[in-house]
Amino acid sequence: MPLNARDVAYSVFGAYRLARFDPTGLQYLDRTPQGAWQSFYAAVIVLPAWALLLTIRLWDQVQDTPLVQVVAVEAIAYVISWTAFPVLMHSVAGMLDRSSRYVDFVCAYNWSSVVQMAVYLPVVVLAATGLLPPALSESLVFAVMLAMLTYQWFVMRTALDVTGVAAAALVLVDLFLSAIITDIADGLL
């Protein structure tokens, strides 16, 4: 069954509630196996914003690289970045005795990306414009990144029903995995 606008709105609202540290946000997500698969539509919603962030990040670095190469490498990296951590978490959830919460995790994790991008993109664009002093821009971006990591921590803690320490470790694993994927992709350009 295809995802409709109502389902997307409910899911994003649930992710928004989680961003407000309200665990009832999970209730707005379709926490079924089908809902977990459909939560990957969040990648399509986030794609234009990600492309803009990528352009800002790589603008000065890839001037001599063919556009086809940049698009191919970064598109593959995008797909890998959306799937690597959820695939890894399938095993980790089992090791943590949280297999029954894996679907909840996938739904919350994927839909939370929409909220994160809605907050992160404007800050990065503002910083890239040069309208603010560099120190203020960097501080603002750093503060938003810390807020997003805190949000991810709450999503993992709530969706998986794990301790705060376990959720923090999972956020670090996700961050490390994302950094590796980005470094490999950038190295291919």
C-alpha positions as CSV (number, residue, x, y, z in Angstrom):
1,M,0.0,0.0,0.0
2,P,1.5,3.4,-1.0
3,L,2.1,6.0,1.5
4,N,-0.3,8.9,1.4
5,A,-0.1,12.5,2.6
6,R,-2.0,11.7,5.8
7,D,0.4,9.0,6.7
8,V,3.4,11.3,6.1
9,A,1.8,14.1,8.2
10,Y,1.1,11.7,11.1
11,S,4.6,10.3,10.9
12,V,6.3,13.7,10.8
13,F,4.0,14.9,13.6
14,G,5.1,11.9,15.7
15,A,8.7,12.7,15.0
16,Y,8.1,16.3,16.0
17,R,6.5,15.1,19.3
18,L,9.6,13.0,19.9
19,A,11.7,16.1,19.2
20,R,9.9,17.7,22.1
21,F,10.9,14.8,24.2
22,D,7.4,13.4,24.3
23,P,7.5,9.6,24.1
24,T,3.9,9.5,22.9
25,G,5.2,10.7,19.6
26,L,5.7,7.0,18.8
27,Q,1.9,6.5,18.8
28,Y,1.7,8.6,15.6
29,L,4.0,6.3,13.7
30,D,2.9,3.2,11.8
31,R,5.0,0.8,13.9
32,T,4.2,-2.3,11.7
33,P,6.7,-4.0,9.4
34,Q,5.0,-2.3,6.5
35,G,5.2,1.0,8.3
36,A,9.0,0.4,8.8
37,W,9.5,-0.1,5.1
38,Q,7.4,2.9,4.3
39,S,9.4,5.1,6.7
40,F,12.2,4.9,4.2
41,Y,10.0,7.4,2.1
42,A,11.5,9.9,4.5
43,A,14.7,9.6,2.4
44,V,12.8,10.9,-0.6
45,I,11.4,13.8,1.5
46,V,14.8,14.7,2.8
47,L,16.6,14.3,-0.6
48,P,16.3,17.9,-1.9
49,A,17.5,19.4,1.4
50,W,20.4,16.8,1.5
51,A,21.3,17.8,-2.1
52,L,21.5,21.4,-1.1
53,L,23.6,20.6,2.0
54,L,25.9,18.5,-0.2
55,T,26.2,21.3,-2.7
56,I,27.2,23.7,0.1
57,R,29.7,21.3,1.6
58,L,31.4,20.2,-1.7
59,W,31.1,23.5,-3.7
60,D,34.8,24.4,-3.5
61,Q,36.1,20.8,-3.4
62,V,34.7,19.3,-6.6
63,Q,35.0,22.0,-9.2
64,D,37.2,19.8,-11.4
65,T,35.3,16.6,-10.8
66,P,32.8,15.5,-13.5
67,L,29.2,16.1,-12.4
68,V,28.2,12.5,-13.3
69,Q,30.9,11.2,-11.0
70,V,29.8,13.4,-8.1
71,V,26.1,12.5,-8.6
72,A,26.8,8.7,-8.9
73,V,29.1,8.6,-5.9
74,E,27.0,10.7,-3.6
75,A,23.7,9.0,-4.7
76,I,25.2,5.6,-3.7
77,A,26.5,7.1,-0.4
78,Y,23.0,8.5,0.3
79,V,21.4,5.1,-0.2
80,I,24.1,3.4,2.0
81,S,23.7,6.1,4.7
82,W,20.0,5.5,4.9
83,T,20.3,1.7,5.1
84,A,23.6,0.9,6.9
85,F,22.6,1.9,10.4
86,P,19.1,0.3,10.3
87,V,20.7,-2.9,9.0
88,L,23.3,-2.9,11.7
89,M,20.7,-2.2,14.3
90,H,18.8,-5.4,13.3
91,S,21.7,-7.3,14.9
92,V,22.3,-4.9,17.7
93,A,18.6,-4.9,18.7
94,G,18.9,-8.7,19.0
95,M,22.0,-8.4,21.1
96,L,20.3,-5.9,23.4
97,D,17.3,-8.1,23.7
98,R,15.2,-5.5,21.9
99,S,14.2,-7.3,18.7
100,S,10.6,-6.7,19.5
101,R,11.3,-2.9,19.4
102,Y,13.3,-2.9,16.2
103,V,10.4,-1.9,14.0
104,D,9.6,1.0,16.4
105,F,13.2,2.1,16.1
106,V,13.3,2.0,12.3
107,C,10.1,4.1,12.1
108,A,11.2,6.6,14.6
109,Y,14.8,6.8,13.3
110,N,13.8,7.4,9.7
111,W,11.0,9.9,10.3
112,S,13.1,11.8,12.8
113,S,15.4,12.6,9.9
114,V,12.7,14.8,8.4
115,V,12.5,16.9,11.6
116,Q,16.3,17.0,11.9
117,M,16.7,18.3,8.3
118,A,14.0,20.9,8.8
119,V,16.0,22.4,11.7
120,Y,19.5,21.8,10.4
121,L,19.2,23.0,6.8
122,P,18.2,26.7,7.6
123,V,21.0,27.0,10.0
124,V,23.6,25.7,7.6
125,V,22.2,27.9,4.8
126,L,22.3,30.9,7.0
127,A,25.9,30.1,8.0
128,A,26.9,29.6,4.3
129,T,25.5,33.0,3.4
130,G,28.1,34.8,5.4
131,L,25.5,37.1,6.9
132,L,26.7,36.2,10.4
133,P,30.3,36.5,11.8
134,P,32.1,33.2,11.2
135,A,32.4,32.5,15.0
136,L,28.7,33.0,15.5
137,S,27.9,30.8,12.4
138,E,30.1,28.0,13.6
139,S,28.7,28.2,17.1
140,L,25.1,28.1,15.8
141,V,25.8,25.1,13.6
142,F,27.6,23.3,16.5
143,A,24.7,24.0,18.8
144,V,22.1,22.7,16.3
145,M,24.3,19.6,15.8
146,L,24.4,19.0,19.5
147,A,20.6,19.4,19.7
148,M,20.2,16.9,16.8
149,L,22.4,14.4,18.6
150,T,20.4,14.8,21.7
151,Y,17.2,14.3,19.7
152,Q,18.7,11.1,18.2
153,W,19.6,9.9,21.7
154,F,16.0,10.4,22.8
155,V,14.6,8.7,19.8
156,M,16.8,5.6,20.3
157,R,16.2,5.6,24.0
158,T,12.5,5.8,23.6
159,A,12.0,3.6,20.5
160,L,14.3,0.8,21.7
161,D,13.4,1.3,25.4
162,V,17.1,1.2,26.4
163,T,19.1,3.0,29.0
164,G,20.5,6.5,28.4
165,V,24.0,5.1,28.3
166,A,23.0,2.5,25.7
167,A,21.2,5.1,23.6
168,A,24.3,7.4,23.8
169,A,26.5,4.5,22.6
170,L,24.2,3.9,19.7
171,V,24.2,7.6,18.7
172,L,28.0,7.4,18.6
173,V,28.0,4.3,16.5
174,D,25.6,6.0,14.1
175,L,27.8,9.1,14.0
176,F,30.9,7.0,13.4
177,L,29.2,5.0,10.6
178,S,28.0,8.2,8.9
179,A,31.5,9.7,9.1
180,I,33.0,6.6,7.5
181,I,30.5,6.7,4.6
182,T,31.0,10.4,4.0
183,D,34.8,10.0,4.1
184,I,34.8,7.1,1.6
185,A,32.4,9.0,-0.7
186,D,34.5,12.2,-0.5
187,G,37.6,10.1,-1.2
188,L,36.1,8.9,-4.5
189,L,35.6,12.4,-5.8
